[in-house]
Amino acid sequence: MERLQIDALSFRYPDAERYTIENITLDLCCGEFVTLCGATGSGKTTLLRLLKPQLYVQGERSGSIRCDDRDITAVPPEQIGFVMQDPEHQLVTDKVWHELAFGLENLGVAQQEIARRIAETAAFFGIETWFERRVSELSGGQKQLLNLAAVMVMDPDVLVLDEPTAQLDPIAATSFLEMLRRLNRELSVTVIIAEHRLEELIPMSDRLLVMEDGRLTIDAPPTKAVQLLPADSPLLSYLPAPVRLYHAVHGTGACPMTVREGRDYIRQHRAIPLPIQPSSRSPHPRPALTLKDLCYRYRRDDSDAVHELSLTVYEGEIAAVVGGNGAGKSTALLLCAGLVRPYRGAVKVFDRRVSDYPAEQLYHGTLALLTQDVTSLFLMSSVRDELKGYRDGERMLPFDLSPLYDRHPYDLSGGEQQLVALAKVLASSPRLLLLDEPTKGLDASAKNRLSVLLKKLRNDGVTVVLVTHDVAFAAGCADRTAMLFRGGCVSVAPTREFFSTNSFYTTAAARMARGLLPNAVTVEDIASQLSTEEVRA
Amino acid sequence: MKRYRDYNPIAVAANMLAAALVAMFSMDPVILAVALTGGIIASLTCASMRKRDHLFALGLFVALVVINPIFSHNGATVLFIMNDSPVTLEATLYGVSAAMMLVSVLYWFRAFTAVMTSDRLLYLFSRLSPRVSLVLSMALRTVPMLRERWQKIEQAQRALGLYRDGNLIDRVRGILRIFSILVTWMLENGVITADSMDARCYGTHRRTSYALFEFGCSDAAVLGLSTGLAALTLWGLSGTDFQYYPTVSYTGSAVTIIGYIAYSGLCLLPGIIELWEGIRWNGYRSTR
């Protein structure tokens, strides 16, 4: 395949008033790496699915998509690979090797040929060590890598990916994107990817496409595209930290794209460092949650998932718990909520052991847990029915949920699902709210909304504990942050102090400002310093 | 080193099923003793059995031997009278044979399930139909996923205040609720799986079926040997008749001996292969 041409493409779902995609014209060359960004609901997914005729979307279509002067429907299906967001449900079979063979079996390829192509692919992706494993034993990152490999084994020319890293932790997401870069560089596969996580993607893309309300508003190389965005665009919050900084100080000249360039930018533009005072919230003496020497393991022969964990969270604060995969974060949260019992140690909630509470009292008015995948809370076929009996919780949210009432909970975006789930959870008026990975799969605006919401709850007197991989989110909203490693708590400090002392495990902004602007951990921190200095100069 | 379990599943299955099937339909004590010996050897070499498992088999054996003469009073030779009913020699012997049959089949199936992992079973089915094997593979994938999901939903719902009253009705309602959420979740996400299958050209061509297992000369040899020995066994035993009641009677011929030898070969094949490969490996190690 040489080129993919989209000409005046418009698309409307049946019975929809507005066009989901309006008059898009796009020309892609072979071997390009194109990143598509835009807010949730801007039509990214629809556009991508139209590129894959096998995922037929019903609706009214005009314009054309052509591939080397053939209509896209005439292209052999295996030439366009498609990877979706959900790592779990894209897998079809029970074994890794079978998953790799699945596509080729469908094409009716002979056994010998399948063996050769699987071997090649497995070697390229480094899958040999888990080639014979069950897919249920894999981590989320491995599952998504397998999904990519299972598509690549069919040797496509074009790879279309719809938010493939949204459900992954940062480390897994980075290795997934690195693999994508290798596929593009070494095999010259054309890549079209829609993604919210632009930090790593922007430096590796050839072109950045921006979609707003179904239109393609920007189509340019990344360095140029980020400068084309208007200063008040809501899309700015999706961009990498250096670019956000550049926009925040209304920068001129070349825009920094990576942390290294961001550092140079700060070095050039700062005058006298003006240390930001560490935030001085008066520490509340009353503990809301006390963990003492907690030990827990899932099976007798396993090692401890949580090992001698001690941590205190005070009333009226937002505490973030960060740490890598398998550090025991989620398990610690289950222990806090009394859903699993530690084999040693004690959990106290408001000075009373969690095991001493009657279930009725613990889960009504004391603590509430929002699990990682909020769909496990949804029972009804509309949001209205879902929230029946949970109106108290809905009133606690600073957002109006009534526009969502008639939709099915599964049809909502990740951010909207989160809000509905929070309304359900908050209805029991908890004093302690536990959240497990609340930002997973959310776009930047939904994250901002969640941050506003958590701060409002804190001001209403709710203590919040959130477990997250998202260090930027923790830096933006938590009062104190703790880091777990191998089941224990290795450090806990006020958030600003925590992230400015860490050198690897910290926000991109803190990595840019490190040693230059003490105590700056968010883009806003840096921007406030730079702009004041510019005014002074 | 190609161990018994590494042979092509078709060969292994033919060998084991032939051995077990002959044992199941025979009451000849010689055959049963051979089957038991072979079964024990096969499960010792293939399955990781614990002491508890062997004790269970032994207990079952003893129980069967004891129970049959207590309940069955057929037979001409009375050994002694217990509770006004005769305990006969024939019934005891019949009990021994029945116990040997059951325990040997138990051992054979133990070895069979240890060797035939889901991959291998699927391979057998995929020889019959690629479609069936895909459905089975998808089912095997779904079960652990649903189990994990059930637990997650249960936790989320418990933290939401499910089981408010803690009585039986509440518990049943809770389970129904989890079940309902699980079904919705499964159906919603099934759409993703379907899309993923479509995106990877499912249903566009006639499917082939890939397997990790090769069918080489040695596999053909084991398969041929197994079927040959099984046929020889059936031929050899066709003329024999072993009756326990009223008195133990036996009709056989010289051909029967061939049947016994053939069946011994069939049953001991796993052990012979393991032994032979072990010897070869040791020889290879010492000459290096």
Contacts between the chains, C-beta under 8 A, distances in Angstrom:
chain1	res1	chain2	res2	distance
A	52	B	199	6.1
A	54	B	198	4.6
A	54	B	199	5.7
A	54	B	201	7.3
A	55	B	195	5.5
A	55	B	198	6.1
A	55	B	199	6.0
A	77	B	201	4.9
A	77	B	204	6.1
A	78	B	201	5.6
A	81	B	199	7.6
A	82	B	199	4.2
A	84	B	192	6.4
A	84	B	195	6.9
A	84	B	196	6.7
A	86	B	189	7.1
A	86	B	192	5.3
A	88	B	145	7.1
A	88	B	189	7.6
A	89	B	189	4.4
A	89	B	190	7.7
A	89	B	192	4.0
A	89	B	193	5.1
A	89	B	196	7.2
A	90	B	192	6.3
A	90	B	193	7.0
A	90	B	196	4.1
A	91	B	141	6.8
A	91	B	193	7.8
A	91	B	196	7.6
A	92	B	137	7.9
A	92	B	138	6.2
A	92	B	141	7.3
A	92	B	193	6.1
A	92	B	196	6.4
A	92	B	197	5.7
A	92	B	200	7.9
A	93	B	134	7.3
A	93	B	137	4.4
A	93	B	138	6.4
A	93	B	141	5.9
A	94	B	118	6.9
A	94	B	137	5.1
A	94	B	138	7.4
A	94	B	140	4.0
A	94	B	141	3.9
A	95	B	118	7.9
A	95	B	119	6.4
A	95	B	137	7.3
A	97	B	212	6.1
A	98	B	122	8.0
A	98	B	137	5.9
A	98	B	210	7.7
A	101	B	210	3.9
A	102	B	200	6.1
A	102	B	202	8.0
A	103	B	200	4.0
A	103	B	201	6.2
A	104	B	208	7.8
A	104	B	210	6.9
A	105	B	130	7.0
A	105	B	207	5.3
A	105	B	208	5.3
A	105	B	209	6.0
A	105	B	210	5.7
A	106	B	197	8.0
A	106	B	200	6.0
A	106	B	201	4.5
A	106	B	202	4.9
A	106	B	203	7.3
A	106	B	204	6.5
A	106	B	205	6.4
A	106	B	207	6.1
A	107	B	201	5.6
A	107	B	204	7.2
A	107	B	205	5.3
A	108	B	205	3.9
A	108	B	206	5.1
A	108	B	207	6.4
A	108	B	208	5.2
A	109	B	208	6.2
A	110	B	208	6.6
A	111	B	208	6.7
A	111	B	209	7.8
A	111	B	210	5.8
A	111	B	211	7.4
A	114	B	208	7.3
A	114	B	210	4.3
A	115	B	210	7.1
A	118	B	210	7.5
A	132	B	119	7.8
A	132	B	212	7.6
A	134	B	144	7.4
A	135	B	141	6.4
A	136	B	141	7.0
A	136	B	144	4.2
A	136	B	145	6.3
A	136	B	148	7.5
A	147	B	196	7.7
A	150	B	200	6.9
A	151	B	199	7.6
A	151	B	200	6.8
A	154	B	200	6.9
A	154	B	201	7.3
A	334	B	155	6.8
A	337	B	155	7.9
A	337	B	159	5.3
A	339	B	155	4.8
A	339	B	158	6.2
A	339	B	159	6.4
A	359	B	158	7.7
A	359	B	161	7.9
A	359	B	163	6.2
A	359	B	164	7.9
A	359	B	166	7.0
A	360	B	161	7.7
A	360	B	164	6.1
A	363	B	158	7.3
A	363	B	159	5.9
A	363	B	160	6.8
A	363	B	161	4.2
A	364	B	161	5.4
A	367	B	159	7.9
A	368	B	159	6.6
A	368	B	160	7.5
A	369	B	155	7.8
A	369	B	156	7.3
A	369	B	159	3.9
A	371	B	152	6.5
A	371	B	155	6.7
A	371	B	156	4.3
A	371	B	159	7.5
A	373	B	152	6.8
A	375	B	185	6.0
A	375	B	188	7.6
A	376	B	149	7.6
A	376	B	152	5.4
A	376	B	153	4.3
A	376	B	156	4.3
A	376	B	157	7.4
A	376	B	181	6.3
A	376	B	185	7.3
A	377	B	156	5.6
A	377	B	157	7.5
A	377	B	160	6.5
A	378	B	181	6.9
A	378	B	184	7.3
A	379	B	177	6.5
A	379	B	180	6.2
A	379	B	181	5.6
A	379	B	184	7.6
A	410	B	184	7.5
A	410	B	188	4.7
A	424	B	160	6.7
A	425	B	160	6.6
A	428	B	160	7.7
A	428	B	161	5.9
